[in-house]
Amino acid sequence: MKIQNTLKILAILVLVILMLFQFYAVSAARNPTEITRSSTPIYNTNLINSNYNSKTFIVENSNLDRALQNGCTLIKKSKHISTVNCASSRTISNLGLQEDIELYGTNEDANTQINADRVLYGFKVTGKGRKIVILDTGYDYTHPELSSSYLGGYDFVNEDNDPMDDNGHGTHVAGIITADGLNPEAKGIAPDAGIISGKVLNEKNKGWASDIVEAIYWAVDGPDGIYGTSDDFNADAISISIGTNAPATYNTTTCDSAIQYQSMVNAINYADSHNVVVVISAGNNGLLGVGFPGCISTALTVGSVNSFDVVAIDSGRGPALDLVAPGVNILSTWLSNEYITRSGSSMAVPMVSGTIALLKVKKPNLTSLEVKNALTKTAKDLGTKGYDWNYGFGRVDVFSAFRELLKGDYRKPPIPIAT
């Protein structure tokens, strides 16, 4: 009898613990502002430790000679930045070198969910004449769904002019934007938009921040590295379904002021100032926060929701989040002429990038700010009324944004409602 009573008490205690845990998780999800605010993000910004020889650092080219003169070894030189290996902590500190950070790559039903079908079929707007740069694992330009949209690219991993995808992630992302619809269930949101591919992730879906920084400048300036010349791509957006995992996440702050991120901050600001919207994944770390580089405030940062407009459990959350889009069980193109279903904020990003291409068909001279205003102001409000850290301004609504352009009210930013 005593054993039975003891077991009952233990069962009740376990149940109470589980209920408390569930209550905390739900409260944190619904009320992100209740998380203790801190000027210091979750991520430990002191990346430099005693093992200098195993680390690669980003150096601005204006400081490259000084770095080499102080004993650093050149690893890779690009047009705007270079990477070096340095054994001296003093040199790293004196030159303000930033550690090169490893990053990861984070259908018709979805098109209907965000009202893209009303623009595609109602207004006959398909993205024709618009361009998106995708920075990912590459692009399978032999896929029947994607070959018509391919406008060339560059492989920053192998340093050649062939960005062929050897992983599949980039091809899946590309199909969400621009698949022709040979398989109607996998038709892209902007099937006639052109794609320029920058391969910045390897066959294991991994890459380095330095390559992404250089690729962002390339996306704006073109292959010659000079803005305003004939080889400029004139892209409408840069689509980046890439980010860091915890602990390199931010759930109470953005990461603009983090010293080790300044090269990326500068590159995104550069693109934004030239009216190329940089759309980045919020990552798949849930309540742990938004990953890098989506935590940079100038980016248009996108999380994911399911088909019922409920935030995905692993969608990155925090004050850096701007919008959400469908990112759960998304059917799209894959290597070897295949199609697969995948989930994650990586799948939500191209939904927004493709939307920008559609908007630019109607208003090609929109500034980055006007594009962001049109998208955030017309998003379907979800979760807590107004802006919140789970859904941002809400789920993107292509038709509402398009209608906003027709009214001419896109210059007015949304007004966040404090939560």
C-alpha positions in Angstrom: 0.0 0.0 0.0 2.9 2.3 0.9 4.6 1.6 -2.4 1.4 2.4 -4.3 1.0 5.7 -2.5 4.6 6.6 -3.1 4.2 5.9 -6.8 1.1 8.0 -7.0 2.9 10.9 -5.3 5.8 10.6 -7.7 3.4 10.5 -10.7 1.7 13.7 -9.4 5.1 15.4 -9.0 6.1 14.5 -12.5 2.8 15.8 -13.9 3.2 19.1 -12.0 6.7 19.6 -13.3 5.6 18.9 -16.9 2.7 21.4 -16.5 5.0 24.1 -15.1 7.5 23.5 -18.0 4.6 23.8 -20.6 3.3 26.9 -18.9 6.7 28.5 -19.1 7.3 27.6 -22.7 3.9 28.9 -23.8 4.3 32.1 -21.7 7.7 32.8 -23.2 6.3 32.2 -26.7 3.3 34.4 -26.3 5.0 37.2 -24.2 8.6 37.6 -25.5 8.9 41.0 -23.8 8.7 39.2 -20.5 12.2 37.8 -21.2 14.7 39.7 -19.1 16.2 42.4 -21.4 20.0 42.7 -21.4 22.5 44.9 -23.2 24.5 41.7 -23.6 23.1 39.1 -26.1 23.0 35.4 -25.5 26.0 35.0 -27.8 29.4 35.3 -26.1 31.0 38.0 -28.3 34.5 37.3 -27.0 35.3 34.8 -29.8 39.1 35.1 -29.6 40.6 32.5 -27.3 44.1 31.1 -26.8 43.9 28.7 -29.8 44.7 31.4 -32.5 46.3 29.1 -35.0 43.0 27.2 -35.6 41.0 30.3 -36.3 40.7 32.4 -39.5 40.1 36.2 -39.3 38.5 38.7 -41.6 40.6 41.8 -42.4 39.6 44.8 -44.5 41.9 45.0 -47.5 43.0 48.5 -46.3 44.6 46.7 -43.3 45.9 43.6 -45.1 49.5 44.8 -45.6 49.7 45.7 -41.9 48.4 42.2 -41.0 50.9 40.5 -43.2 53.8 42.7 -41.9 52.8 41.6 -38.3 53.1 37.9 -39.1 49.7 37.0 -40.3 49.4 34.5 -43.2 47.1 35.2 -46.2 44.5 32.6 -46.8 42.2 34.2 -49.3 42.1 37.6 -50.9 38.9 39.1 -52.4 38.0 42.5 -53.8 36.7 43.9 -50.5 38.0 41.8 -47.7 40.6 39.0 -47.1 41.0 36.2 -44.7 44.2 35.6 -42.7 45.6 33.3 -40.0 47.2 35.1 -37.2 49.1 33.6 -34.2 49.6 36.9 -32.3 46.8 38.0 -30.0 48.2 41.5 -30.0 48.0 41.8 -33.8 44.4 40.5 -33.7 43.5 43.1 -31.1 45.4 46.0 -32.5 44.0 45.6 -36.0 40.5 44.7 -34.7 40.3 41.5 -36.7 37.0 39.7 -36.9 36.8 35.9 -36.6 35.5 34.3 -39.8 32.3 32.5 -38.6 31.0 29.2 -40.0 27.4 29.4 -41.2 24.8 26.8 -42.3 22.0 26.7 -44.7 19.1 26.7 -42.5 4.4 25.1 -53.6 1.0 26.0 -54.8 -0.5 25.6 -51.4 2.0 28.1 -50.0 1.4 30.5 -52.9 -2.3 30.4 -52.1 -1.6 30.9 -48.3 0.2 34.2 -49.0 -2.2 35.2 -51.7 0.5 35.1 -54.4 -1.9 33.2 -56.7 -4.2 36.3 -56.9 -1.3 38.3 -58.3 0.1 35.5 -60.5 -3.3 34.7 -62.1 -5.4 37.8 -61.4 -2.9 40.5 -62.5 -0.8 38.1 -64.7 2.3 39.3 -62.8 5.0 36.5 -62.8 8.2 38.4 -62.0 9.2 38.7 -65.7 12.2 41.1 -66.1 13.1 41.0 -62.4 16.2 39.5 -60.9 17.0 37.8 -57.5 20.5 36.9 -56.3 20.5 33.7 -54.3 23.5 33.0 -52.0 23.4 29.3 -51.0 24.8 26.0 -52.0 24.5 26.8 -55.7 21.9 26.2 -58.4 21.0 23.2 -60.4 20.6 24.9 -63.8 20.0 21.5 -65.5 16.7 21.0 -63.6 13.8 21.5 -66.1 12.0 23.7 -63.7 14.9 26.1 -63.2 16.9 26.2 -66.5 14.8 29.0 -68.0 15.5 31.3 -65.1 19.3 30.9 -64.8 21.3 34.1 -65.5 24.7 32.9 -64.4 26.7 33.1 -61.2 29.9 32.5 -59.3 31.2 29.8 -57.0 32.9 31.5 -54.0 33.8 28.1 -52.5 35.8 26.8 -55.4 36.5 30.2 -57.0 35.2 29.5 -60.4 32.3 30.6 -62.6 30.2 27.4 -62.2 27.8 27.6 -59.2 26.4 24.1 -59.8 24.7 22.9 -56.6 26.3 19.9 -55.0 24.1 19.8 -51.9 20.5 20.5 -52.9 19.6 23.2 -50.4 20.1 26.1 -52.9 18.2 24.3 -55.6 15.2 23.8 -53.2 15.3 27.5 -52.3 15.5 28.6 -55.9 12.5 26.5 -56.9 10.4 28.2 -54.3 11.1 31.5 -56.1 11.2 30.5 -59.7 10.1 26.9 -60.6 8.2 27.0 -63.9 5.4 24.8 -62.6 6.0 21.7 -64.7 4.9 20.1 -61.4 2.0 22.4 -60.5 2.4 21.6 -56.8 5.9 23.0 -56.9 5.4 26.2 -58.9 7.5 29.1 -57.8 6.1 32.4 -56.5 7.7 34.4 -59.3 8.2 31.8 -62.1 9.5 34.2 -64.7 12.0 36.0 -62.5 15.7 35.5 -63.3 18.2 34.1 -60.8 21.8 34.9 -60.3 23.5 32.2 -58.1 26.3 32.8 -55.7 27.5 29.5 -54.3 28.8 30.3 -50.8 28.1 27.0 -49.1 29.8 23.7 -49.8 28.5 20.2 -50.4 27.9 19.8 -46.6 25.7 23.0 -46.5 28.4 24.9 -44.6 30.3 28.1 -45.5 32.1 31.1 -44.1 30.9 34.6 -43.3 33.8 36.1 -45.3 32.5 34.5 -48.5 29.0 35.7 -47.9 30.3 39.3 -47.2 32.2 39.2 -50.5 29.2 37.7 -52.3 26.9 40.5 -51.1 29.2 43.1 -52.6 29.4 41.0 -55.8 25.6 40.9 -56.0 25.5 44.7 -55.9 28.6 45.7 -57.9 28.7 42.8 -60.4 31.8 40.8 -61.3 34.1 43.8 -61.8 33.5 45.0 -58.3 32.5 48.5 -59.4 29.0 49.8 -58.9 27.3 51.6 -61.8 29.1 49.7 -64.6 27.6 47.6 -67.4 28.1 44.3 -65.6 25.9 45.2 -62.6 23.2 42.6 -62.0 20.6 45.2 -61.0 19.0 42.7 -58.7 15.9 43.5 -56.6 16.9 41.3 -53.6 19.6 39.1 -52.2 18.1 35.9 -50.8 20.1 34.3 -48.0 18.7 31.2 -46.3 21.7 30.9 -44.1 22.4 31.4 -40.4 24.2 30.4 -37.2 23.0 28.0 -34.6 22.9 28.6 -30.8 24.7 29.9 -28.9 25.3 32.4 -31.7 21.7 33.7 -31.5 20.0 36.8 -30.2 16.6 36.8 -28.5 16.6 40.2 -26.8 18.7 42.4 -29.0 19.9 42.8 -32.6 23.6 42.2 -33.2 24.6 45.3 -35.1 27.1 46.4 -32.5 28.9 43.1 -32.2 32.5 43.8 -33.2 33.0 40.5 -35.0 30.1 41.1 -37.3 31.0 44.6 -38.6 32.1 43.3 -42.1 28.7 41.7 -42.6 26.9 44.8 -41.2 28.8 47.0 -43.6 28.0 44.7 -46.6 24.3 44.5 -45.8 24.1 48.3 -45.3 25.9 48.7 -48.6 23.3 46.6 -50.4 20.4 48.3 -48.7 21.8 51.7 -49.5 21.8 50.7 -53.2 18.2 49.6 -52.9 18.9 45.9 -53.0 16.9 44.3 -50.2 18.8 41.6 -48.3 16.3 38.9 -47.2 17.7 36.6 -44.5 16.6 33.6 -42.5 15.7 34.0 -38.9 17.2 30.6 -38.3 15.8 27.5 -36.7 16.7 28.0 -33.0 13.2 28.9 -31.7 13.1 30.8 -28.5 16.9 30.9 -28.4 16.7 33.7 -30.9 17.6 34.9 -34.4 20.9 33.7 -35.9 23.6 35.7 -37.6 23.4 37.4 -40.1 19.6 37.7 -39.7 20.1 39.5 -36.4 21.4 42.5 -38.3 18.7 45.2 -38.3 19.1 46.4 -41.9 18.3 42.9 -43.2 14.7 41.9 -43.8 14.6 38.9 -41.5 12.0 36.1 -42.1 10.8 33.3 -39.8 8.5 30.4 -40.7 4.8 29.5 -40.1 2.9 26.3 -41.0 -0.1 26.1 -43.3 -2.3 27.2 -40.4 -0.3 30.4 -39.9 1.1 29.1 -36.6 4.7 29.9 -36.0 7.0 26.9 -36.4 8.4 25.7 -33.1 12.0 26.1 -34.3 11.5 29.4 -36.1 14.0 32.0 -34.7 12.3 34.7 -32.5 13.4 38.1 -31.2 13.5 41.8 -32.0 15.4 41.3 -35.2 12.4 39.4 -36.8 10.5 41.3 -39.4 8.1 38.9 -41.1 7.1 35.3 -41.3 6.2 33.2 -44.4 5.3 29.5 -45.0 8.2 27.3 -44.2 6.8 24.0 -43.2 6.5 21.0 -45.6 7.3 23.0 -48.7 7.6 21.0 -51.9 10.3 22.3 -54.3 13.0 21.3 -56.7 16.0 19.1 -55.9 19.1 17.7 -57.5 18.8 15.1 -60.4 15.5 16.6 -61.6 13.8 15.6 -58.4 11.4 17.3 -55.9 11.4 17.0 -52.2 9.5 18.5 -49.2 11.5 20.4 -46.6 10.9 22.7 -43.6 12.6 25.6 -42.0 13.0 29.3 -42.2 15.2 28.7 -45.2 12.1 27.9 -47.1 10.3 31.0 -45.9 13.0 33.4 -47.1 12.5 32.8 -50.9 8.8 33.3 -50.4 9.6 36.9 -49.4 12.4 37.3 -52.0 10.0 36.2 -54.7 7.3 38.6 -53.5 9.8 41.5 -53.9 10.3 40.5 -57.5 6.5 40.6 -58.1 6.2 44.0 -56.5 9.1 45.4 -58.5 7.3 44.4 -61.8 4.7 47.1 -60.9 7.0 49.6 -59.2 10.6 49.0 -60.5 12.0 52.1 -58.8 11.0 51.2 -55.2 13.7 51.9 -52.6 14.6 49.3 -50.1 12.7 51.2 -47.4 9.6 51.4 -49.6 9.7 47.6 -50.3 10.0 46.9 -46.6 7.2 49.3 -45.7 4.9 47.7 -48.3 5.6 44.2 -47.0 5.5 44.9 -43.3 2.5 47.3 -43.4 0.3 44.8 -45.3 1.4 41.6 -43.6 -1.4 39.5 -41.9 -1.1 40.3 -38.2 -0.7 37.1 -36.2 -0.1 36.4 -32.5 -0.1 39.4 -30.2 -1.8 42.4 -31.7 0.7 44.5 -33.7 4.4 43.7 -33.8 5.7 40.9 -31.7 8.9 38.7 -31.5 7.2 35.5 -32.7 5.7 36.8 -35.9 7.3 40.2 -36.5 4.8 42.3 -38.3 3.0 39.2 -39.5 2.8 36.7 -42.4 3.6 38.2 -45.8 0.5 38.9 -48.0 1.5 39.3 -51.6 -1.9 40.5 -52.8 -2.3 43.1 -50.0 1.2 44.4 -50.7 0.5 44.6 -54.4 -2.7 46.5 -53.7 -0.9 48.8 -51.4 1.4 49.8 -54.3 -1.6 50.5 -56.5 -2.9 52.9 -53.8 0.4 54.6 -53.5 0.6 54.3 -49.6 3.7 52.2 -49.6 5.9 55.1 -48.4 4.3 55.1 -45.0 5.9 52.6 -42.5 3.8 50.4 -40.3 3.3 51.6 -36.7 4.4 48.9 -34.2 2.0 48.4 -31.3 3.9 47.9 -28.1 3.5 44.4 -26.6 
